[in-house]
Amino acid sequence: MIIRLFILAVSLGSCSAFHSPRSSAVDRVDQLHATRHNIQDGNDANDAKAAALDAPQHRRDFLQMSAALISSASIFPTVANAEEDFLYKRDETSADLTSQLFNPDGSLKDPNAVVVAQEKEVIVPFSLPASPDSITVNLSTDGSSPPAASDTATNLKAKYKLPTKWNQEATSSLPLYYDSSEGKNGRSCDRITIYSVSAPNNLNMSTLEKASKVGIAKSLFMNDVSNGYFDQGVLKADLIGGRTTRKPIQSSSVPEGIDEQVYYEFDLAFAPLSCPDYMEGNKENLGLGFCPYDNILLVSATVLNAESNEGGTLMVCVVECDKNEWKIGNTDLKRVRSSFIVDRA
C-alpha cells in the first residue's frame, strides 16, 4: 500500500513540480530577451525573476506533499484478511477421508469417530494332550492346522488378525503377505507361527515373568521346536522391548464366565553372524564393528492354567520379518502380534 501511494505521489509531482520549473525557465528566457530589447520595461523583468525564484518553492511543496502521503499511509495501515494470506486452503468440497474426519485445525469433526483398519481373522484350533510325559510342542505356520493329539484333554482356539491389504494366498506371481497398497509394493512379513508347549509340571505364568532374565528364546522353548525351525541366532537375540496386556478369556471359575488373561509381548532382533566389509558390497557396514539387525521377531505369549492346576499350557505367537519387510509393514506387524488371543473352545 505504501509503495502504491509513493508511486502516485511521484506521478503527481512529476506533473506539477518538474513541469513548472521548465515553463518558468522559458518565461525567464523570454523575459530576459524582452529586457534586452526593452530595458525600460522594469515590470516585465521583475516578473521573470519572480517566476525563476518560485521553482525551488514548487520542489519543496512536492517533497512536503510526498512526505505527508507516506506518513498518513503508515499511520493508517491496511488490515489484510487472514483467509487471503493462506497460500494453500483445503478445498471444503473435497471428498477425501482427511477432510471428512478432521477440521482445518486438526481436531476430529466427530469425537466418537474411530477409524478401524480392515482385517481378516485367522482361527487355528489346538488340541492338547491330557497328561504329557515330556515337553510336547504343536506347531502351526501361517494358519495351518497342527496335528491333533491322541489323548485330547483340552481344545483351544488361537486367533490373530491380518490386514486385508496383505495377500493371504500365495501364488506364482504374488508371494504371501505381499502389500500392494500405494507406497508399499513389497512383502511385509516372512511367516507367522503359533505353537503350544505342554509340559508335565512347573509351567505357569512365572515362566514368562522371568523370561527377560533367563532368556526369551529359552523360556519360550524355541530351541525345542523340531528340525531347527527357528534360526539359531534367536538364542542370542537382543530384547528390544516388552510389555504386558490383558485380554478376555472364557472361564468356568468365575461367575460371569469371562476372566482376564495376561499376555507378555517381546520385541526380539538379531544381526547376521557375519558382516562383510563395505568394500565387499555391504553398504550397511559403516566400520563400527557390527551390522544392523536383519531379523526381527515380534512375540506374544501366555500360559493357560489347567483346570486341575497341575501345570499349564504355553501358547506363543511369533511374527517374523527381515529388515526390508520391517521397513514396509512395521505398524501392521505390531498390530498382527497384538491381535493374538487364545480362548477355550
PLY file of the C-alpha trace (Angstrom):
ply
format ascii 1.0
element vertex 345
property float x
property float y
property float z
element edge 344
property int vertex1
property int vertex2
end_header
0.00 0.00 0.00
2.80 2.40 0.90
4.55 1.69 -2.38
1.38 2.47 -4.39
0.92 5.79 -2.55
4.55 6.71 -3.20
4.21 5.95 -6.93
1.03 8.08 -7.04
2.82 10.95 -5.34
5.73 10.69 -7.75
3.39 10.75 -10.74
1.52 13.77 -9.41
4.73 15.55 -8.54
6.20 14.92 -11.94
3.25 16.71 -13.46
3.24 19.67 -11.09
6.74 20.18 -9.74
9.05 19.26 -12.57
6.93 20.74 -15.35
6.52 24.04 -13.58
10.23 24.85 -13.36
10.55 24.05 -17.05
7.81 26.53 -18.03
9.21 29.10 -15.59
12.61 28.80 -17.21
11.06 29.51 -20.62
9.29 32.52 -19.21
12.60 33.67 -17.73
14.33 33.40 -21.08
11.52 35.29 -22.76
11.65 37.97 -20.10
15.41 38.27 -20.44
15.07 38.78 -24.19
12.34 41.29 -23.59
14.56 43.07 -21.09
17.40 43.34 -23.63
15.04 44.79 -26.23
13.14 46.96 -23.84
15.32 47.69 -20.85
12.88 50.35 -19.82
10.16 47.80 -19.01
11.19 47.04 -15.39
7.94 45.37 -14.53
8.46 42.50 -17.03
11.99 41.88 -15.74
10.74 41.66 -12.19
8.05 39.11 -13.17
10.65 36.88 -14.86
12.85 36.95 -11.76
9.87 36.11 -9.54
8.94 33.10 -11.72
12.50 31.78 -11.60
12.61 32.13 -7.81
9.29 30.22 -7.49
10.80 26.99 -8.97
12.54 25.88 -5.74
9.33 26.60 -3.87
7.44 24.14 -6.14
10.04 21.46 -5.41
9.70 22.00 -1.65
5.91 21.75 -1.95
6.24 18.43 -3.81
8.56 16.94 -1.20
6.30 18.06 1.63
3.26 16.53 -0.10
5.07 13.20 -0.64
6.17 13.05 2.98
2.61 13.74 4.13
1.19 10.93 1.96
3.75 8.41 3.18
3.27 9.32 6.83
-0.51 9.07 6.50
-0.16 5.59 4.97
1.99 4.44 7.90
-0.39 5.88 10.47
-3.41 4.11 8.95
-2.11 0.71 7.77
-4.39 -1.59 5.86
-5.69 -4.76 7.55
-5.22 -7.95 5.49
-7.77 -10.73 5.58
-6.31 -13.84 7.21
-8.07 -16.09 4.74
-6.34 -14.32 1.82
-2.89 -14.88 3.38
-3.07 -18.68 3.07
-1.01 -19.97 0.19
-2.98 -23.20 0.33
-6.50 -23.69 1.56
-8.12 -27.10 1.77
-11.00 -27.50 -0.63
-14.10 -27.71 1.54
-15.95 -29.64 -1.15
-13.28 -32.35 -1.44
-14.35 -35.86 -0.51
-11.02 -37.17 0.77
-11.01 -39.08 4.06
-8.94 -36.46 5.88
-11.39 -33.63 5.21
-14.30 -35.86 6.20
-12.81 -36.78 9.58
-10.85 -33.67 10.61
-11.49 -29.95 10.89
-8.99 -27.47 9.36
-7.39 -27.05 12.79
-6.71 -30.80 13.03
-9.44 -31.70 15.53
-11.91 -34.51 14.91
-15.26 -33.47 13.50
-16.86 -36.33 15.40
-15.03 -37.06 18.70
-16.60 -40.53 18.77
-15.38 -41.43 15.30
-12.88 -44.29 15.22
-11.03 -45.39 12.10
-10.71 -49.17 12.14
-8.27 -50.91 9.84
-9.78 -53.62 7.66
-8.67 -57.01 8.96
-9.39 -60.67 8.49
-9.40 -63.04 11.45
-7.46 -66.29 11.28
-8.53 -69.08 13.65
-6.23 -72.00 14.44
-7.59 -74.92 16.52
-5.31 -76.68 19.01
-5.88 -79.98 20.81
-3.68 -80.50 23.84
-2.63 -83.84 25.36
-4.28 -84.92 28.60
-1.16 -85.92 30.54
2.09 -85.28 28.67
5.07 -87.32 29.81
7.52 -84.82 28.36
7.56 -81.48 26.63
5.14 -81.61 23.71
5.09 -78.93 21.01
2.29 -78.40 18.49
3.10 -76.05 15.65
1.06 -74.03 13.15
2.64 -71.97 10.36
0.70 -69.27 8.51
-2.68 -70.52 9.67
-2.21 -74.25 9.04
-3.84 -76.70 11.44
-1.44 -78.51 13.80
-1.69 -82.29 14.24
-4.26 -83.46 16.79
-3.13 -85.16 19.98
-4.04 -88.83 20.50
-5.33 -88.33 24.05
-7.01 -84.96 23.76
-7.92 -83.29 27.03
-8.36 -79.65 26.07
-9.32 -77.88 22.87
-8.19 -74.32 22.35
-8.65 -71.70 19.66
-5.83 -69.34 18.77
-6.76 -66.24 16.80
-4.99 -63.36 15.13
-5.91 -60.76 12.53
-4.27 -59.96 9.22
-4.66 -56.73 7.22
-6.84 -57.32 4.20
-4.35 -55.36 2.09
-1.90 -58.22 2.55
-2.04 -61.06 0.05
-3.20 -64.10 2.02
-3.00 -66.70 -0.72
0.46 -67.27 -2.18
0.61 -67.53 -5.96
3.36 -67.83 -8.55
3.20 -64.10 -9.23
2.39 -62.76 -5.76
4.01 -64.07 -2.57
2.28 -64.47 0.76
1.82 -61.30 2.84
2.57 -59.05 -0.11
1.33 -55.49 0.45
0.14 -53.97 -2.84
-1.08 -50.71 -1.33
0.23 -47.39 -2.61
3.74 -46.62 -1.44
4.41 -50.18 -0.21
4.52 -52.76 -3.02
6.51 -55.33 -1.13
6.29 -58.28 1.18
5.58 -57.23 4.77
6.10 -60.45 6.68
8.15 -63.63 6.44
5.92 -66.01 8.40
3.53 -66.20 11.36
3.95 -69.08 13.76
1.71 -70.24 16.60
2.80 -73.10 18.79
1.77 -74.66 22.05
4.05 -76.21 24.66
2.68 -78.75 27.12
4.87 -79.92 29.98
4.30 -82.35 32.88
4.70 -79.66 35.52
6.24 -76.34 36.53
4.76 -74.47 33.58
2.94 -71.39 34.76
2.95 -67.63 34.41
6.18 -67.27 36.35
7.90 -68.75 33.28
7.10 -65.56 31.39
7.75 -63.28 34.34
11.37 -64.49 34.49
11.85 -64.65 30.73
13.76 -61.38 30.45
16.33 -62.65 32.97
16.56 -66.28 31.90
16.36 -65.60 28.17
13.33 -65.15 25.94
14.10 -67.97 23.50
14.92 -70.40 26.30
11.83 -69.51 28.34
9.61 -69.92 25.28
11.15 -73.33 24.36
12.15 -72.08 20.91
15.11 -74.43 20.85
12.74 -77.37 21.49
10.85 -76.83 18.24
11.90 -79.68 15.94
14.10 -79.50 12.85
15.70 -76.19 13.75
12.53 -74.31 12.97
13.82 -71.04 14.36
17.15 -69.56 13.35
19.79 -70.30 15.98
20.50 -66.58 16.13
17.30 -66.20 18.15
19.04 -67.77 21.14
21.29 -64.71 21.32
18.71 -62.20 20.14
18.56 -58.82 21.82
15.44 -57.85 23.72
14.41 -54.51 22.24
11.21 -54.01 24.21
8.43 -55.71 26.11
5.11 -55.14 27.81
2.08 -56.96 29.25
-1.54 -56.78 28.13
-4.79 -58.22 29.42
-7.43 -59.83 27.25
-10.69 -61.68 27.98
-10.95 -65.47 28.11
-13.75 -67.89 28.84
-13.52 -69.41 32.29
-15.84 -71.54 34.40
-14.13 -70.47 37.61
-15.73 -67.01 37.67
-19.45 -66.23 37.97
-19.54 -64.05 34.86
-17.88 -66.74 32.75
-15.27 -64.27 31.41
-11.88 -63.86 33.05
-8.74 -61.89 32.22
-5.69 -63.47 30.65
-2.26 -61.83 30.82
-0.12 -61.76 27.67
3.58 -60.95 27.51
4.84 -59.22 24.38
8.53 -59.21 23.43
10.37 -57.49 20.59
13.43 -59.51 19.60
16.08 -58.82 16.95
19.46 -60.23 16.00
22.16 -59.35 13.50
23.77 -61.69 10.92
26.58 -63.96 12.06
28.99 -62.47 9.51
29.23 -58.86 8.44
31.12 -58.27 5.17
33.08 -55.07 4.72
31.75 -52.06 2.92
34.24 -52.59 0.12
32.78 -56.08 -0.41
29.37 -54.63 -1.25
27.84 -54.44 2.20
26.62 -50.83 2.33
25.32 -51.24 5.89
28.74 -51.90 7.37
29.95 -48.46 8.34
33.09 -49.69 10.04
31.56 -49.69 13.54
32.30 -53.34 14.15
28.75 -54.62 13.75
25.89 -54.77 11.25
22.30 -53.63 11.84
19.63 -56.17 12.76
18.41 -58.19 9.82
15.87 -60.42 11.64
13.02 -59.16 13.81
10.65 -61.33 15.85
7.52 -59.93 17.47
6.34 -62.34 20.16
3.16 -62.65 22.21
2.89 -65.42 24.80
0.63 -66.56 27.60
0.17 -69.57 29.87
-3.23 -71.18 30.29
-3.56 -72.92 33.61
-5.10 -76.37 33.57
-8.39 -76.96 35.38
-6.60 -79.26 37.80
-3.94 -76.56 38.45
-1.22 -79.13 37.69
0.86 -77.13 35.27
-0.38 -75.28 32.24
-0.01 -74.78 28.51
2.25 -72.19 26.96
0.79 -70.53 23.86
3.12 -68.46 21.71
2.65 -66.34 18.58
5.78 -65.29 16.64
5.62 -62.79 13.77
8.90 -62.85 11.81
10.27 -60.42 9.25
13.57 -59.18 7.90
14.84 -55.60 7.82
13.27 -54.83 4.44
9.88 -56.21 5.44
10.09 -54.27 8.69
10.51 -51.01 6.76
7.38 -51.76 4.75
4.98 -53.02 7.39
6.27 -52.38 10.92
2.98 -50.85 12.08
0.91 -53.69 10.60
3.30 -56.28 12.04
2.84 -54.93 15.55
-0.91 -54.90 15.10
-0.90 -58.54 13.99
1.14 -59.56 17.03
-1.10 -57.65 19.43
-4.24 -59.22 17.92
-3.16 -62.69 19.11
-5.62 -64.17 21.58
-6.32 -67.66 22.92
-9.66 -68.99 24.11
-11.10 -72.27 25.20
-13.16 -73.99 22.54
0 1
1 2
2 3
3 4
4 5
5 6
6 7
7 8
8 9
9 10
10 11
11 12
12 13
13 14
14 15
15 16
16 17
17 18
18 19
19 20
20 21
21 22
22 23
23 24
24 25
25 26
26 27
27 28
28 29
29 30
30 31
31 32
32 33
33 34
34 35
35 36
36 37
37 38
38 39
39 40
40 41
41 42
42 43
43 44
44 45
45 46
46 47
47 48
48 49
49 50
50 51
51 52
52 53
53 54
54 55
55 56
56 57
57 58
58 59
59 60
60 61
61 62
62 63
63 64
64 65
65 66
66 67
67 68
68 69
69 70
70 71
71 72
72 73
73 74
74 75
75 76
76 77
77 78
78 79
79 80
80 81
81 82
82 83
83 84
84 85
85 86
86 87
87 88
88 89
89 90
90 91
91 92
92 93
93 94
94 95
95 96
96 97
97 98
98 99
99 100
100 101
101 102
102 103
103 104
104 105
105 106
106 107
107 108
108 109
109 110
110 111
111 112
112 113
113 114
114 115
115 116
116 117
117 118
118 119
119 120
120 121
121 122
122 123
123 124
124 125
125 126
126 127
127 128
128 129
129 130
130 131
131 132
132 133
133 134
134 135
135 136
136 137
137 138
138 139
139 140
140 141
141 142
142 143
143 144
144 145
145 146
146 147
147 148
148 149
149 150
150 151
151 152
152 153
153 154
154 155
155 156
156 157
157 158
158 159
159 160
160 161
161 162
162 163
163 164
164 165
165 166
166 167
167 168
168 169
169 170
170 171
171 172
172 173
173 174
174 175
175 176
176 177
177 178
178 179
179 180
180 181
181 182
182 183
183 184
184 185
185 186
186 187
187 188
188 189
189 190
190 191
191 192
192 193
193 194
194 195
195 196
196 197
197 198
198 199
199 200
200 201
201 202
202 203
203 204
204 205
205 206
206 207
207 208
208 209
209 210
210 211
211 212
212 213
213 214
214 215
215 216
216 217
217 218
218 219
219 220
220 221
221 222
222 223
223 224
224 225
225 226
226 227
227 228
228 229
229 230
230 231
231 232
232 233
233 234
234 235
235 236
236 237
237 238
238 239
239 240
240 241
241 242
242 243
243 244
244 245
245 246
246 247
247 248
248 249
249 250
250 251
251 252
252 253
253 254
254 255
255 256
256 257
257 258
258 259
259 260
260 261
261 262
262 263
263 264
264 265
265 266
266 267
267 268
268 269
269 270
270 271
271 272
272 273
273 274
274 275
275 276
276 277
277 278
278 279
279 280
280 281
281 282
282 283
283 284
284 285
285 286
286 287
287 288
288 289
289 290
290 291
291 292
292 293
293 294
294 295
295 296
296 297
297 298
298 299
299 300
300 301
301 302
302 303
303 304
304 305
305 306
306 307
307 308
308 309
309 310
310 311
311 312
312 313
313 314
314 315
315 316
316 317
317 318
318 319
319 320
320 321
321 322
322 323
323 324
324 325
325 326
326 327
327 328
328 329
329 330
330 331
331 332
332 333
333 334
334 335
335 336
336 337
337 338
338 339
339 340
340 341
341 342
342 343
343 344
